[in-house]
């Protein structure tokens, strides 16, 4: 389980750097070079070249970010295995599934929030009225999704936390019983 997790980290980290770096380059070139150049060119029905380029950039970045999310899922699975193994050297894959889910949930929320920033700037530049409105709607939806996702992660950990708390409590009670028996005897 640990060897496979190490292999997954070695495989996924470079892919994230390549896909994420490519998405960043597309965003930078679109936002700072091509959008200003295309601003004065208007096609039919008032649609500018900038609007078309922003849309194409958002699709391209979206495809790359889906690939990044796949690799992040693999990294989170590896991290979940490491956590399970660190806490319990005899952890089974089923036991590590809880830690995988929690790691994925936290990572997904962080990534989606970070992805929102460049997408909202593209939306805002795409259309002066509807862009900010769509960005506002998107951040509210992201917020609601983040609450549900993080709540699910917390509930996934509840059984594990409860089981560990019971073990700890039993251990303390046994220690107290032993010390009270010694003081009586």
C-alpha positions in Angstrom: 0.0 0.0 0.0 2.8 2.4 0.9 4.9 1.5 -2.1 2.0 2.1 -4.5 1.3 5.5 -2.8 5.0 6.6 -3.3 4.8 5.5 -6.9 1.6 7.6 -7.3 3.2 10.7 -5.9 6.2 10.3 -8.2 3.9 9.9 -11.2 1.3 12.6 -10.3 3.3 15.6 -9.1 5.1 16.2 -12.4 1.8 15.9 -14.3 0.2 18.5 -12.1 3.1 20.9 -12.7 2.9 20.4 -16.5 -0.9 20.7 -16.7 -1.1 23.5 -14.2 1.8 25.4 -15.7 0.2 25.1 -19.2 -3.1 26.4 -17.9 -1.4 29.3 -16.2 0.5 30.2 -19.4 -2.8 30.1 -21.4 -4.4 32.4 -18.9 -1.5 34.8 -18.8 -1.3 35.0 -22.6 -5.0 35.3 -23.0 -5.5 37.9 -20.3 -2.5 40.1 -20.9 -1.7 39.7 -24.6 -4.5 38.4 -26.8 -7.5 40.0 -25.0 -6.1 43.6 -25.3 -5.2 42.9 -28.9 -8.6 41.6 -29.8 -10.7 44.2 -28.0 -11.2 46.5 -30.9 -12.4 43.8 -33.3 -16.1 43.2 -33.3 -17.9 40.4 -35.2 -21.6 40.0 -35.6 -24.1 41.0 -33.0 -21.5 43.0 -31.0 -19.5 39.9 -30.1 -15.8 40.9 -29.9 -12.8 38.9 -30.7 -11.9 39.2 -27.0 -15.1 37.5 -25.9 -14.5 34.6 -28.3 -10.8 34.3 -27.2 -11.9 34.3 -23.5 -14.4 31.6 -24.1 -11.9 29.4 -25.9 -9.3 30.0 -23.2 -11.8 29.0 -20.5 -12.5 25.8 -22.3 -8.8 25.0 -22.8 -8.0 25.8 -19.2 -11.0 23.8 -18.0 -9.8 20.7 -19.8 -6.3 21.1 -18.3 -7.7 21.6 -14.9 -9.8 18.5 -15.1 -6.6 16.6 -15.7 -5.0 18.4 -12.7 -8.0 17.3 -10.6 -7.5 13.7 -11.6 -3.9 13.8 -10.5 -4.8 15.6 -7.3 -7.2 12.8 -6.6 -4.4 10.3 -7.0 -2.1 12.3 -4.7 -4.9 12.6 -2.1 -5.3 8.8 -2.2 -1.6 8.4 -1.6 -1.7 10.9 1.3 -4.7 9.1 2.8 -2.7 5.8 2.7 0.2 7.5 4.4 -2.0 9.0 7.1 -3.7 5.6 7.7 -0.4 3.8 7.8 1.2 6.4 10.1 -1.7 6.1 12.6 -2.1 2.3 12.2 0.7 0.2 10.8 -1.8 -2.6 10.0 -4.3 -0.4 8.3 -6.4 -2.0 5.5 -7.3 -0.3 2.3 -10.8 0.1 3.6 -9.6 2.0 6.6 -7.4 4.3 4.5 -10.5 5.1 2.4 -11.8 7.5 5.1 -8.5 9.4 5.1 -8.5 9.4 1.3 -12.0 11.0 1.2 -11.0 13.7 3.7 -7.8 14.5 1.9 -9.7 14.7 -1.4 -12.4 16.9 0.0 -10.0 19.4 1.5 -7.9 19.5 -1.7 -10.9 19.8 -4.0 -12.2 22.8 -2.0 -8.8 24.5 -2.1 -8.3 23.8 -5.9 -11.8 25.0 -6.8 -11.3 28.2 -4.9 -7.9 28.8 -6.5 -9.3 28.0 -10.0 -12.2 30.4 -9.5 -9.8 33.4 -9.4 -8.5 33.2 -13.0 -11.9 32.0 -14.3 -13.7 35.0 -12.7 -11.1 37.4 -14.2 -11.8 35.9 -17.7 -15.5 36.1 -17.2 -15.3 39.7 -16.0 -13.2 40.6 -19.0 -15.5 38.7 -21.4 -18.5 40.8 -20.6 -18.7 43.9 -18.5 -22.3 43.3 -17.2 -22.8 39.5 -17.2 -19.3 38.6 -16.3 -19.4 39.9 -12.7 -22.9 38.6 -12.3 -21.8 35.1 -13.4 -18.8 35.3 -11.2 -21.0 36.3 -8.2 -23.3 33.4 -8.8 -20.3 31.0 -9.2 -18.7 32.0 -5.9 -22.0 31.5 -4.1 -22.4 28.0 -5.7 -18.8 27.2 -4.8 -19.4 28.3 -1.2 -22.4 26.1 -0.9 -20.6 23.2 -2.5 -17.6 23.7 -0.2 -19.9 23.6 2.9 -21.5 20.3 1.8 -18.1 18.8 0.8 -16.3 19.7 4.1 -19.3 18.6 6.1 -19.2 15.2 4.3 -15.5 15.0 5.1 -16.1 15.7 8.7 -18.9 13.1 8.9 -16.6 10.6 7.2 -14.1 11.1 10.0 -16.7 10.9 12.8 -16.7 7.1 13.0 -12.9 7.0 13.2 -12.8 9.9 15.8 -15.5 8.2 17.9 -13.7 4.8 17.8 -10.4 6.4 18.9 -12.1 8.5 21.6 -13.7 5.4 23.0 -10.4 3.5 23.0 -8.7 6.5 24.7 -11.5 6.8 27.3 -11.3 3.0 28.1 -7.6 3.3 28.5 -7.9 6.2 30.9 -10.7 4.4 32.9 -8.5 1.3 33.2 -5.6 3.4 34.4 -7.8 5.0 37.0 -9.2 1.7 38.1 -5.6 0.3 38.5 -4.5 3.3 40.5 -7.6 3.2 42.8 -7.1 -0.5 43.4 -3.4 0.1 44.3 -4.4 2.9 46.7 -7.0 0.6 48.4 -4.6 -2.3 48.7 
